[in-house]
Amino acid sequence: MLSFGTATFAGGDRVGSWGNVQVDEARRMVDLALDAGVDFFDTADIYSGGRAEEILGQAVAGRREKVLIGTKANGRTGTGTNDAGSSRHHLTRALEASLQRLDTDYVDVYYLHGFDALTPVDEVLSTLDDFVRSGKVRYIGCSNFSGWQLMKSLSVSERYGWSRHVAHQAFYSLASREFEWELMPLAIDQGIGTVVWSPLSQGRLTGKLRRDAPVPAGSRLAVPGETEASGSRETLYRTIDVLDELVIETGKTIPQLALNWLLSRPTVSSIIFGARDEAQFIENLGAVGWSLDDDQIARLDAASATTPIYPYWHQVVNNSERDPFPTSVTVRSDT
């Protein structure tokens, strides 16, 4: 399933390089999404200082019952002590502010945008459970958690009978497969749906990045992104080489191939895609309705594979019979 992300709405702040979609264009994109069967829209209170939520609220006005909305809180929204994190104080104020900006009385999925190590987990989860019981939130989720953080949260929810995280919004792509090492096995074991953010690795899988070629002027790649720290450039180029081969074989574009590969992965429930404009939006919609064959998936797996860190490489080498990974994993012979 595809979800439409609104980080390109409004522009400004650090997301200005991602896009600058205003109300009229946002409304047109919502029209296109609903016509294509995409009814889940993702946003966050920190996107463009809350303006992205406002624009989304205006774009879906009059058809709230036809859409699903997910938003997030935890990030810093001001300079005060209580303007960040997952305390009861901050989350309560953040939810009310998001509801007002979105012009709705509930959100379908409310995510923690990150883990707050300074607030007791039971305070965080009891607050979220109160939101669900009040009807202001339908389901809760988290984003960018490590394995132990998610598992501890699930354990506390189970202990007290509180609402549990049903989705984990995580960074995952052909350019970065670390998600598979710990978080994917956890999601399989605990029945957590994975909602992928930045499935094109902030522009690295759009076809614009090439070995020994300059970054195109004006592209998102010209602005260093947080995902640059993930994966190696040589592995990325190797993956792009295979994607170029598959473009010829399938007639699809590189972004469509990269998105389609993700849709085939274990635990992936939804992929959040964004767009600077209508043309890019329509291209991304072309990632569904077809499938890569087993051989094509295997070639992409091999090209994008990297040796996992300890203890995962040790588990692959010594315990794959009793504790198999859900996907193929490559371990160098010198490990």
DABELDA-V20385 format. One record per pair of residues at least 12 apart in sequence whose C-alpha atoms are under 10 Angstrom apart, sorted by the first residue. I is the first residue (numbers start at 1). GAP is how many residues later the second one is. D is the distance in Angstrom with one decimal. If there is no record, write none. Layout:
I GAP D
I GAP D
//
This chain:
1 36 9.2
1 37 7.7
1 38 9.6
1 39 9.1
1 194 9.5
1 262 7.5
1 267 8.7
1 268 6.3
1 269 4.7
1 270 6.5
1 271 8.9
1 287 8.2
2 31 9.4
2 34 10.0
2 35 8.9
2 36 6.2
2 37 8.5
2 38 7.7
2 39 9.4
2 193 9.4
2 194 9.6
2 257 9.3
2 261 8.8
2 267 8.6
2 268 5.3
2 269 4.9
2 270 6.1
2 271 7.1
2 282 9.2
2 283 8.0
2 285 9.0
2 286 8.2
3 30 8.8
3 34 9.8
3 35 6.2
3 36 7.0
3 37 4.9
3 38 5.7
3 39 6.9
3 65 9.4
3 66 9.7
3 67 9.8
3 192 8.8
3 193 9.3
3 194 9.7
3 266 9.8
3 267 6.3
3 268 5.7
3 269 4.6
3 270 6.3
3 271 8.6
4 25 9.0
4 26 8.5
4 29 7.6
4 34 7.3
4 35 8.0
4 36 6.3
4 37 4.9
4 38 6.1
4 39 8.9
4 65 9.8
4 266 9.8
4 267 8.2
4 268 5.4
4 269 5.3
4 270 5.9
4 271 8.5
4 277 9.1
4 280 10.0
4 281 9.9
5 35 8.7
5 36 5.9
5 37 4.7
5 38 6.2
5 39 9.5
5 47 9.9
5 51 9.9
5 65 9.5
5 192 8.5
5 193 9.4
5 266 9.2
5 267 5.5
5 268 5.5
5 269 4.9
5 270 8.1
6 13 9.5
6 15 8.7
6 20 8.7
6 35 7.3
6 36 6.1
6 37 5.3
6 38 8.3
6 41 8.1
6 42 10.0
6 46 6.3
6 47 8.0
6 49 8.9
6 50 7.4
6 266 9.2
6 267 8.7
6 268 6.5
6 269 8.4
6 270 9.9
7 12 7.7
7 13 9.0
7 14 9.2
7 35 8.3
7 36 6.6
7 37 8.0
7 39 9.3
7 40 5.9
7 41 7.8
7 44 9.9
7 45 6.8
7 46 9.4
7 266 9.6
7 267 7.1
7 268 8.9
7 269 9.7
8 12 5.7
8 13 5.9
8 14 9.0
8 18 9.5
8 35 9.7
8 39 8.4
8 40 8.8
8 44 7.8
8 266 6.8
8 267 6.8
8 268 6.3
8 269 9.2
9 12 4.5
9 13 6.1
9 14 8.2
9 16 9.3
9 17 7.3
9 34 9.2
9 38 8.0
9 39 7.7
9 41 9.9
9 42 7.5
9 43 4.9
9 44 8.3
9 45 9.3
9 46 6.9
9 47 7.9
9 265 9.4
9 266 9.2
9 267 8.6
10 12 5.5
10 13 8.2
10 16 9.4
10 37 8.4
10 38 6.3
10 39 9.2
10 40 9.1
10 41 6.0
10 42 5.6
10 43 9.2
10 44 9.0
10 45 7.3
10 46 9.8
11 36 8.4
11 37 6.0
11 38 9.5
11 40 8.5
11 41 8.2
12 35 8.7
12 36 5.5
12 37 8.2
12 39 9.2
13 33 9.6
13 34 8.3
13 35 5.9
13 36 7.7
14 33 8.9
14 34 7.9
14 209 9.7
14 211 9.9
15 31 9.9
15 32 7.3
15 33 6.8
15 205 10.0
16 31 9.7
16 32 7.9
16 204 9.8
17 201 8.7
17 202 8.2
17 203 6.1
17 204 9.3
17 205 9.0
17 206 7.3
17 259 9.6
18 184 8.6
18 185 9.5
18 201 8.9
18 202 6.3
18 203 9.7
18 205 9.4
18 256 8.9
18 257 8.4
18 258 7.0
19 201 8.9
19 255 9.1
19 256 7.5
19 257 4.9
19 258 8.1
20 28 9.8
20 32 9.8
20 255 9.8
20 256 7.0
20 257 9.0
21 31 9.0
21 34 8.8
21 254 8.7
21 255 6.8
21 256 7.5
22 29 9.7
22 30 8.9
22 33 6.9
22 34 9.4
22 37 9.5
23 29 9.6
23 31 9.0
23 32 5.5
23 33 7.8
23 34 9.4
23 35 6.9
23 36 6.3
24 31 9.1
24 34 9.2
24 35 7.6
25 30 9.9
25 34 8.7
25 251 9.8
25 252 7.9
25 253 8.0
26 26 9.8
26 29 7.2
26 30 7.1
26 31 10.0
26 32 8.7
26 33 5.9
26 34 9.0
26 251 9.2
26 252 9.4
27 28 8.6
27 29 8.0
27 30 9.7
27 31 7.7
27 32 4.3
27 33 7.0
27 34 9.1
28 31 8.1
28 250 8.2
29 30 8.6
29 246 8.9
29 248 8.4
29 249 6.7
29 252 7.5
29 253 9.2
30 26 8.7
30 29 6.7
30 30 7.1
30 37 9.4
31 28 8.9
31 29 8.9
32 246 8.7
32 249 8.5
32 250 8.1
32 253 9.5
33 248 8.7
33 249 9.0
33 252 8.4
34 32 8.4
34 33 8.2
36 246 9.5
36 249 7.7
37 248 9.9
38 29 8.6
38 30 9.5
38 247 8.9
39 27 7.1
39 28 4.9
39 29 6.0
39 30 8.5
40 26 9.4
40 27 6.0
40 28 4.6
40 29 5.9
40 30 7.5
40 68 9.2
40 69 9.9
40 230 9.2
40 232 9.0
41 15 8.3
41 19 9.7
41 26 7.4
41 27 6.1
41 28 5.0
41 29 6.3
41 30 8.6
41 67 9.9
41 231 8.3
41 232 9.7
42 14 9.2
42 26 8.6
42 27 6.0
42 28 4.8
42 29 5.9
42 30 8.6
42 67 9.1
42 155 9.7
42 230 7.3
42 231 9.3
42 232 9.5
43 13 8.1
43 26 7.7
43 27 6.2
43 28 4.7
43 29 6.8
43 30 10.0
43 55 9.8
43 59 9.9
43 68 9.9
44 26 7.8
44 27 4.6
44 28 4.5
44 29 6.6
44 30 9.6
44 31 9.1
44 54 8.2
44 66 9.4
44 67 8.7
44 68 9.8
44 69 8.2
45 26 6.9
45 27 6.1
45 28 6.1
45 29 8.7
45 30 7.9
45 31 9.2
45 32 7.7
45 49 7.6
45 50 8.8
45 52 8.3
45 53 6.4
45 56 9.0
45 57 10.0
45 68 9.6
46 25 9.8
46 26 8.2
46 27 7.8
46 28 8.9
46 29 6.5
46 30 7.3
46 31 6.4
46 32 9.9
46 67 9.6
47 25 9.7
47 28 9.9
47 30 9.9
49 27 9.7
49 28 7.2
49 29 9.5
50 27 8.7
50 47 8.8
50 48 7.8
50 51 7.3
50 52 9.4
51 50 7.9
51 51 9.6
52 49 8.9
52 50 9.0
53 16 10.0
53 18 8.2
53 44 9.8
53 45 7.0
53 46 8.9
53 47 9.2
53 48 5.7
53 49 5.4
53 50 9.0
54 44 8.5
54 45 9.5
54 46 8.4
54 47 4.7
54 48 5.4
54 49 7.8
55 46 8.3
55 47 7.8
56 13 9.2
56 45 8.7
56 46 6.6
56 47 9.2
57 12 9.5
57 41 9.8
57 42 9.1
57 43 9.0
57 44 6.7
57 45 4.1
57 46 5.6
57 47 7.6
58 43 9.0
58 44 7.4
58 45 7.8
59 43 9.5
60 42 8.9
60 43 9.4
61 41 9.0
61 42 8.0
61 43 9.1
64 38 10.0
64 39 9.4
64 40 7.7
64 42 10.0
67 41 9.1
68 39 7.6
68 40 5.8
68 41 8.1
69 33 9.2
69 35 9.8
69 37 8.8
69 38 5.6
69 39 5.4
69 40 6.6
69 41 8.7
70 36 9.9
70 37 6.2
70 38 5.8
70 39 4.5
70 40 5.8
70 41 7.3
70 67 9.6
70 68 9.8
70 69 9.3
70 70 9.3
70 71 9.3
71 24 9.0
71 27 7.8
71 28 9.6
71 31 9.6
71 36 7.3
71 37 8.5
71 38 6.7
71 39 5.4
71 40 6.2
71 41 8.8
71 42 8.9
71 69 10.0
71 70 9.8
72 19 9.8
72 22 8.9
72 23 8.7
72 26 8.8
72 37 8.4
72 38 5.7
72 39 4.5
72 40 5.6
72 41 5.4
72 42 9.1
72 68 9.8
72 69 8.9
72 70 8.4
72 71 8.5
73 12 7.9
73 13 7.6
73 17 8.7
73 18 6.8
73 19 9.8
73 20 9.9
73 21 6.5
73 22 7.6
73 25 8.9
73 37 7.8
73 38 6.5
73 39 5.3
73 40 5.4
73 41 8.2
73 69 9.5
73 70 9.9
74 12 5.4
74 13 8.7
74 16 7.8
74 17 7.2
74 20 8.3
74 37 8.7
74 38 5.8
74 39 5.3
74 40 6.2
74 41 7.9
74 42 7.7
74 69 10.0
75 15 9.9
75 19 9.7
75 37 8.7
75 38 6.5
75 39 7.5
75 40 9.9
75 41 9.8
76 14 9.7
77 13 9.6
77 17 8.6
84 32 9.1
85 27 8.9
85 28 9.0
85 29 8.2
85 30 8.0
85 31 5.7
85 32 8.8
85 33 8.1
85 34 7.8
85 39 9.6
86 26 7.4
86 27 9.1
86 28 8.6
86 29 7.7
86 30 5.8
86 31 9.0
86 32 8.6
86 33 6.6
86 34 9.1
86 35 9.0
86 37 8.5
86 38 6.0
86 39 9.3
86 41 9.1
86 42 9.6
87 29 8.2
87 31 8.6
87 32 5.9
87 33 8.2
87 34 9.3
87 36 7.0
87 37 6.1
87 38 9.8
87 40 8.3
88 31 8.9
88 35 6.7
88 36 6.4
88 37 9.2
88 38 8.6
88 39 5.8
88 40 8.6
89 35 10.0
89 38 9.2
91 21 9.0
91 33 8.3
91 36 7.7
91 37 8.3
91 40 9.7
92 35 7.8
92 36 9.0
92 38 9.8
92 39 8.5
95 12 9.0
95 15 8.5
95 36 8.8
95 41 8.5
95 42 9.0
96 40 9.1
99 37 8.5
99 38 10.0
104 32 9.2
105 30 8.4
105 31 6.2
105 32 8.8
106 25 9.4
106 26 9.4
106 28 9.5
106 29 6.7
106 30 4.2
106 31 5.4
106 32 7.4
107 25 9.8
107 28 8.9
107 29 6.4
107 30 5.1
107 31 6.4
107 32 8.3
107 33 9.6
108 24 9.8
108 27 9.8
108 28 8.5
108 29 5.9
108 30 4.8
108 31 6.0
108 32 8.3
109 23 9.8
109 27 9.9
109 28 6.5
109 29 6.0
109 30 4.8
109 31 5.3
109 32 6.6
109 33 9.6
109 56 9.6
109 57 9.0
109 58 8.6
110 18 8.4
110 21 9.3
110 22 9.4
110 26 9.5
110 27 6.4
110 28 7.8
110 29 6.4
110 30 4.9
110 31 6.0
110 32 8.0
110 55 9.5
110 57 9.8
111 17 9.5
111 28 8.7
111 29 5.8
111 30 4.4
111 31 4.7
111 32 6.5
111 54 8.5
111 55 9.9
111 56 8.4
111 57 8.3
111 58 8.1
112 12 9.4
112 16 9.5
112 28 8.1
112 29 6.4
112 30 4.5
112 31 5.9
112 32 8.7
112 33 9.1
112 53 9.6
112 56 9.4
112 57 9.3
113 28 8.9
113 29 6.2
113 30 5.0
113 31 6.9
113 32 8.7
113 55 9.9
113 56 8.5
114 28 6.9
114 29 5.5
114 30 5.5
114 31 6.2
114 32 9.5
114 35 9.9
114 55 9.8
115 27 8.1
115 28 7.9
115 29 7.5
115 30 6.0
115 31 8.5
115 34 7.2
115 35 8.8
115 38 9.9
116 29 9.8
116 33 9.5
117 32 9.1
121 28 9.2
121 31 8.1
121 32 6.6
121 35 7.5
121 36 9.3
122 30 10.0
122 31 8.1
122 34 6.6
122 35 8.0
122 37 10.0
122 38 8.9
122 40 9.6
124 29 9.1
125 15 9.3
125 28 7.5
125 29 9.3
125 31 7.8
125 32 6.8
125 35 9.6
125 37 7.2
125 38 7.6
125 39 8.0
125 40 9.3
126 30 9.5
126 31 8.3
126 34 8.8
126 35 9.8
126 36 6.8
126 37 8.4
127 35 9.7
127 36 10.0
128 12 7.1
128 13 9.6
128 34 8.5
128 35 7.4
128 36 9.0
128 37 9.8
129 28 8.9
129 32 9.3
129 33 5.7
129 34 5.3
129 35 8.2
130 32 8.8
130 33 8.9
131 32 9.6
132 30 9.4
132 31 7.4
133 29 9.7
133 30 9.0
138 25 9.8
139 24 7.7
139 25 8.2
139 26 7.5
139 27 7.0
139 28 8.7
140 23 7.2
140 24 6.7
140 25 5.1
140 26 6.3
140 27 7.3
140 28 9.4
141 22 9.7
141 23 7.7
141 24 4.4
141 25 5.6
141 26 4.7
141 27 5.8
141 28 7.5
141 51 9.2
141 52 9.3
141 53 9.9
141 54 9.7
142 22 9.9
142 23 6.6
142 24 8.4
142 25 6.5
142 26 5.0
142 27 6.2
142 28 8.7
142 53 9.8
143 24 8.3
143 25 5.4
143 26 4.4
143 27 5.8
143 28 8.9
143 51 9.6
143 52 8.8
143 53 9.6
143 54 9.3
144 24 7.5
144 25 6.5
144 26 5.4
144 27 7.4
144 53 9.8
145 23 7.8
145 24 8.6
145 25 7.9
145 38 8.7
146 24 9.8
146 33 9.5
146 36 8.2
146 37 7.2
147 32 9.8
147 34 9.8
147 35 6.2
147 36 5.6
147 37 9.2
147 38 9.4
147 39 7.0
147 40 9.3
148 34 9.4
148 35 9.3
148 38 9.5
150 14 10.0
150 15 8.3
150 18 8.5
150 33 8.8
150 36 8.7
150 37 9.5
150 42 9.9
151 14 9.9
151 32 9.8
151 35 7.8
151 36 9.6
151 39 8.6
153 12 7.9
154 12 9.5
154 36 8.6
164 28 9.7
165 25 10.0
165 26 9.8
165 27 7.4
165 28 9.2
166 21 9.6
166 24 9.2
166 25 7.7
166 26 5.3
166 27 6.3
166 28 8.9
167 20 8.8
167 24 8.9
167 25 5.3
167 26 4.6
167 27 5.7
167 28 6.6
167 100 9.8
167 101 9.8
167 102 8.6
167 103 9.7
168 15 9.0
168 19 8.2
168 24 6.7
168 25 6.3
168 26 5.1
168 27 6.0
168 28 8.3
168 99 9.9
168 100 9.7
168 101 9.8
169 24 8.5
169 25 5.9
169 26 4.5
169 27 5.6
169 28 6.5
169 99 9.8
169 101 9.2
169 102 9.3
169 103 9.3
170 13 8.9
170 24 6.9
170 25 6.3
170 26 5.1
170 27 5.8
170 28 8.6
170 29 9.5
170 98 9.9
170 101 9.8
171 23 9.6
171 24 8.6
171 25 5.7
171 26 5.2
171 27 6.2
171 28 7.2
171 29 9.8
171 30 8.1
171 56 8.4
171 59 9.7
172 22 9.5
172 23 9.2
172 24 6.0
172 25 7.0
172 26 7.3
172 27 6.1
172 28 8.7
172 29 7.9
172 55 10.0
172 58 9.9
172 90 8.2
172 96 9.7
172 99 9.6
173 23 8.2
173 24 8.8
173 25 7.6
173 26 5.1
173 27 6.5
173 28 6.4
173 32 8.8
173 85 7.5
173 86 8.2
173 88 8.7
173 89 6.8
173 131 9.3
174 25 8.0
174 26 7.9
174 27 8.2
174 30 9.7
174 31 8.0
174 57 9.4
174 61 9.5
174 62 7.9
174 65 7.4
174 66 9.3
174 84 6.7
174 85 9.0
174 87 8.0
174 88 7.8
174 126 7.8
174 127 8.0
174 129 8.9
174 130 5.9
174 131 8.5
175 24 8.8
175 25 7.9
175 26 6.5
175 27 10.0
175 29 7.6
175 30 7.5
175 52 9.1
175 53 9.5
175 55 7.6
175 56 6.2
175 57 8.1
175 58 8.7
175 60 7.7
175 61 5.7
175 62 9.3
175 64 7.7
175 65 9.3
175 83 9.3
175 128 9.9
175 129 6.7
175 130 9.1
176 23 9.3
176 24 9.8
176 25 7.7
176 51 8.5
176 52 9.6
176 53 9.5
176 54 5.8
176 55 5.3
176 56 8.6
176 59 9.5
176 60 8.7
176 128 7.9
176 129 8.8
176 130 8.9
177 53 8.7
177 54 7.8
177 124 9.6
177 127 7.8
177 128 7.4
177 129 7.9
177 131 9.2
177 152 9.8
178 52 8.3
178 53 8.3
178 127 9.5
178 128 8.6
178 129 9.6
178 130 7.3
178 131 9.0
180 85 9.5
180 86 9.1
180 87 10.0
180 128 9.4
180 145 8.1
180 146 7.7
180 147 7.3
180 148 9.4
180 149 9.0
181 127 7.1
181 128 8.6
181 129 9.9
181 130 9.4
181 131 6.5
181 132 9.2
181 144 7.6
181 145 8.9
181 146 9.1
181 148 8.9
182 129 10.0
182 130 8.2
182 143 9.4
183 84 9.8
184 81 9.5
184 82 7.4
184 83 6.8
184 84 9.0
184 141 9.0
184 142 7.7
184 143 9.3
185 81 9.1
185 82 8.9
185 138 10.0
185 139 9.4
185 140 7.3
185 141 6.8
185 142 9.6
186 81 9.7
187 79 9.0
187 80 6.5
187 81 9.4
188 78 7.7
188 79 6.3
188 138 8.7
189 78 10.0
191 76 8.1
192 75 7.2
192 76 9.2
192 77 9.0
193 73 9.4
193 74 5.5
193 75 6.2
193 76 5.3
193 77 8.0
194 71 9.8
194 72 8.7
194 73 5.5
194 74 4.6
194 75 5.4
194 76 6.7
194 77 8.4
195 72 8.7
195 73 6.2
195 74 5.9
195 75 4.8
195 76 5.7
195 77 7.0
196 66 8.6
196 67 9.7
196 72 7.2
196 73 8.2
196 74 6.4
196 75 4.8
196 76 5.9
196 77 8.8
197 73 9.1
197 74 6.6
197 75 5.4
197 76 7.5
197 77 9.5
198 29 8.7
198 73 8.4
198 74 7.0
198 75 7.1
198 76 8.5
199 56 9.0
199 59 7.6
199 60 6.5
199 62 10.0
199 63 7.6
199 72 6.9
199 73 7.2
199 74 7.1
199 75 9.7
200 54 9.5
200 55 6.8
200 56 9.6
200 58 6.9
200 59 7.3
200 62 9.9
200 72 9.9
200 73 8.3
200 74 9.8
201 20 9.9
201 24 8.9
201 25 9.4
201 26 6.4
201 27 8.3
201 29 9.2
201 57 9.9
202 18 7.2
202 19 7.4
202 21 9.8
202 22 9.3
202 23 6.7
202 24 8.4
202 25 6.9
202 26 8.6
203 16 8.2
203 17 6.2
203 18 5.9
203 19 9.7
203 22 9.1
203 24 9.8
203 52 9.1
204 16 8.9
204 17 7.0
204 21 9.9
204 23 9.3
204 24 8.9
204 29 9.8
204 32 8.2
204 33 9.7
204 36 9.3
204 51 9.6
205 31 8.5
205 32 9.8
205 34 9.2
205 35 7.5
205 38 9.2
205 49 6.8
205 50 6.1
205 51 9.6
205 52 9.4
205 53 7.0
205 54 9.4
206 15 9.8
206 34 9.5
206 47 8.4
206 48 6.0
206 49 5.1
206 50 8.8
206 51 9.8
206 52 8.6
207 33 7.6
207 36 8.8
207 37 8.5
207 46 8.1
207 47 5.7
207 48 7.2
208 12 9.8
208 13 8.4
208 46 9.5
209 12 7.9
209 27 9.4
209 28 8.3
209 31 8.5
210 26 9.5
210 27 7.0
210 30 7.9
210 31 9.1
211 22 9.1
211 23 8.6
211 25 9.4
211 26 6.2
211 27 9.3
211 29 9.1
211 30 9.3
212 25 9.9
231 73 9.0
231 74 9.5
231 75 7.9
232 72 9.6
232 74 8.6
234 70 9.6
235 67 9.9
235 68 6.9
235 69 5.9
235 70 7.6
235 71 7.6
236 67 8.2
236 68 6.8
236 69 9.7
237 66 9.0
237 67 9.1
238 62 9.3
238 64 9.5
238 65 5.7
238 66 7.2
238 67 9.9
239 19 9.9
239 60 8.8
239 61 6.5
239 62 8.7
239 63 8.5
239 64 5.0
239 65 5.4
239 66 9.0
240 14 8.1
240 18 9.6
240 60 9.1
240 63 8.6
240 64 9.0
241 59 9.6
241 62 8.6
242 12 9.8
242 54 8.9
242 57 7.1
242 58 6.5
242 60 9.7
242 61 7.1
242 62 9.4
243 12 9.2
243 14 7.2
243 15 7.9
243 53 9.4
243 56 9.3
243 57 7.5
243 60 9.5
244 13 9.7
245 51 9.7
246 46 9.2
246 50 7.5
246 53 9.7
246 54 9.4
249 47 9.5
250 41 9.9
250 42 8.5
250 46 9.9
252 31 9.5
252 34 8.2
252 35 8.3
253 30 8.1
253 31 9.2
253 33 8.8
253 34 8.8
254 33 9.7
255 25 9.8
255 28 8.0
255 29 6.9
255 31 9.1
255 32 7.7
256 27 7.2
256 28 6.0
256 29 8.0
256 30 6.1
256 31 4.3
256 32 8.0
257 27 9.7
257 29 9.3
257 30 6.7
257 31 9.6
257 34 9.1
257 35 7.9
257 40 9.9
257 43 9.8
258 29 8.2
258 42 9.2
259 12 7.7
259 13 9.7
259 14 8.8
259 25 8.0
259 26 9.6
259 27 9.3
259 28 5.9
259 29 8.3
260 24 9.8
260 26 9.1
260 27 5.3
260 28 6.6
260 29 9.2
260 30 8.0
260 31 6.7
260 32 7.2
260 37 9.7
261 26 9.1
261 30 8.1
261 31 7.1
261 32 9.9
261 35 9.2
261 36 6.8
261 39 8.2
261 40 9.2
262 25 9.9
262 35 9.9
263 24 8.9
263 25 8.4
263 28 8.9
264 27 8.1
264 28 8.6
264 33 8.7
265 32 10.0
265 61 9.1
265 62 8.2
266 60 7.2
266 61 8.0
267 59 9.8
273 12 9.0
298 30 8.6
301 26 8.6
301 27 7.1
301 28 8.5
301 29 9.3
302 26 8.1
302 27 8.5
302 28 7.7
303 27 10.0
304 25 9.9
304 26 9.5
305 23 8.0
305 24 6.5
305 25 5.9
305 26 8.9
306 23 7.4
306 24 6.0
306 25 7.3
306 26 8.5
307 22 7.2
307 23 5.4
307 24 4.8
307 25 6.4
307 26 10.0
307 28 8.6
308 21 7.7
308 22 7.8
308 23 7.2
308 24 9.6
309 22 9.7
312 13 9.0
312 17 9.4
312 19 9.7
313 16 8.4
313 17 8.4
313 18 6.4
313 19 9.2
313 22 8.1
314 17 9.1
314 21 9.0
316 12 9.6
316 13 7.5
316 14 8.6
316 15 7.8
317 12 9.9
317 13 9.8
317 14 7.8
317 18 9.6
//
